[in-house]
Amino acid sequence: MNMVETRPEEITQKTLLDRKAILRKDRGYWFLRRTQDIILSLLALLVLWPVMLILALIIVIDSPGAGPFYAQTRVGRNGKEFRFYKFRSMCPNADKQLDSLLELNEMEGPVFKIREDPRITRVGKFIRRTSIDELPQLLNVLKGDMSIVGPRPGLPREVDQYTEYEKQRLYVTPGLTCYWQIQPNRNSLTFEQWLELDLQYIKERSFATDWKIIFKTFSAVLGMNGE
């Protein structure tokens, strides 16, 4: 599917893709993929709930003062905002400390990331490296806010800074895993590299591509490539 062709320097010369035409063309794929998302997320939650319960208790013991889960507003397909869930990997009130850390940002573009974030707890470092902090997003997949595979959802303050070219990553439903998620040392990639991986997925998306990413995600988790 040749969906993303426009480069940033060409944005004024070319018209962005017709999303309505894309939806009409991919209607069967979207229906079957939504069915797959419901089945996989429900099965995963049924199997993993004891592990998730134990992990929730460990998080509270390691870092008291807040619950084990963290809810945040993220931006999904076509700019629609939703509540995004994950296991808490940072100290309580971490959001309030963000402004004081912005000057330490190691990522170019709208995304904020630093390798040695002082807000991350001891347990938080482990669950981030293994990506198991993302497990509560299975609820987002079950609700339909997210899919198993797709670009990671951005924060509203990040999306507000997107160019028209970068907004193309909002053309599809965000995902639990993606090409960026399975890269070795993914946090060393620039935002531009991350974006190109997302656009590559949008061009290539199919059941074969989705399952390739799902299988590689297991390897990434076992290899603890999260940080």
N, C-alpha and C positions, 0 to 999 in steps of 0.2 A: 504494500500500500504506500504509494508515494505521497505522503501527507505533508511533510515538513521540508520545504525547499528554500525558503527565504532566509538569507543570511542577514545579520544586523545591518551591514553596510548597504544591503539591497532593499531594505524595508520600504523606502520611499518610491522605489521603481516597480515593485511587485505587489500584488494584492494578496492579503492573507487568505488562508484556505477557507472554503465554504463549509462551515461546521454542519449545517443542516444537510448538505449533500453527503457528508461523511457519515452522519447518523443513519440516513436512509440506506446507504450502501452496506453498513455494518450491522443492521438491525438483528439479523440472525445470530451473529457472533455475540452481540451484547446480551441477548436473551439467554443464550446457552452459558455464557460466562457468568452472568448473575446467578443462574441456577447452580453452577459449579461453586461459586463463592459461598452461597448459603450452605451447601452440603459440606464443603471443606471446613468452613469456620465453625459450624455446629459440631462436627465430629472432633475437631481439635479442642474445642472448649470442653466437651464431654470427657475427653481423654486427659487433658492437662489440668483440669480444675484442682486436683489434689496438690500438684506441684505449685500452681499459682497461689493456693491458700498458704502453703508452707513458706513460699517466698514472701508473701505479704507479711506474715508474722516476723520473719527475719528482718525485713526492712524497718518495721516499727521498733523492734528491739535495738537495732543498730543505730537508728536515727529517730528517737522519740520526738514528739512535738507536732507531728502531722501524720496524716493517714498514709497508707502504703501506695495509694494510687494518686495519679496526677492528671488533672483535666485541664485542657488548654484549647483555646479557639484556634482552629486551622482553616485554611482555604482549600476547598475542593474543586470539583469540576465546574467550569464556567463561573468561577469566582464565588461559589456558594460557601458560606462559613458553616462549620459544624464543631461540635465538642469532640476533642481528640483525647484518647485515653492511653496511659502507659503507666508502668510501675515507677514510683518516685525514686529517682537516682540522685537527687540533690537534697541539700539541707532545707529545712522549712524556710519560707520567705525568700527563696532563691531568686524569684522574679524581681524583687525589690532591689537586689544587688546588681542587676544587669547593667544599669546605667553607669555604674562605677567601673565596669569591666569593658565597656565598648571600645575603648582605645587600645585594648590588648587583642582585638579581633585579628585572627590569622587568616581569615578568608576574604578574598576580594568579592565585591558585589554585595548583594543584600543579606547574605547569610552570615550569622554570627557563630563562630566556633573557635575555641582555644584548647590546646592539648591538655594543659594542666589547669583545668578549671577548678578553682578552690572551693566551689560550691558542691562538687560531687562527693558523695559519701564513700565509705570503704566498700560497702555492698554495691553501691552505685557504679563503681569502677568495674566490678565484675559483671554485673548484668548488662552494662553497656558494651563491654568487650565481646560478650556472647550474644548480644542483641536480644536477650530474653526480656529486657525491659519493654519491648514492643508487644509482648503477648496480649495485653488487654485490648489492643487494636483489633483483635479478632471480633470483639463486640462491635466495633465500627464497621467491620466487613459484614457482619450479620445484619446490621441496621441498614446497610447500603450506602453509608458515607464514604466507604473505601472499598477497594477490591483487594484480592490477594496480591496481585501484581499491578504496578503502576508507579508513576513518579511520586516521590514522597511529598506530602502536603506541606505547603509553606505557611509561615505565620503571616497574619494580616499586614504587619509592619514591613515584612519582606516583600510581599506581593505588591504593596503600594509603590515599591521602587522598581518593579519590573518594567522593562521596555515592552513594546508591542511584540517583538520577537520572542522575548522570554515568557510572555503570557501564553504562548502556544503550548507550554507544558500543562496548562489548565484545560486543554481541550478534552482530556480523558479523565476518568475517575482515578484519584490518587490511590497508591497501593501500600501494602504492608512491606513488600520487597520490590526491588527493581535492579536495573543494571548497576547503578551506583552502589547499592547495598551489598553487592557481591564482589566488589572490587577489593583487592588486597590494599590495606592502608587507605581506605576510601576517604578518610578525613584529610589526607594529604593532597587530594585533588582540588583544583580551583573550582569556583562556581561555574565558570565557563565550561570546563570539562564535564562537570556534573550535568549541566544543562544539555550538552551535546549527547550524553548518554540517554537522558530522558527523551530527547527528540528522536534518537535512534530507535528507542523502544516503540515510540508512537508510530514510526514508519513501519516497523517490523512486526507489530503486535499480531499475534495469532495464538492458537492453543499450543502449538509446538514451541513458540517463543516463551509463552507463560510457563510451561512445564520445564523448559530448560533453566529458566531463572529460579523456579521453585527448588529444583534439585541442587543447583549451585548454592542456594541459600543455606541448605543443610550443611554443605561443606564449609561455607563461610562461618556459620555458627560454631561448628566443631573446631575450626581453625582459630576462633576468637579474633576475627579480623575487624571487630567493631571499632577499635581505637588504634 
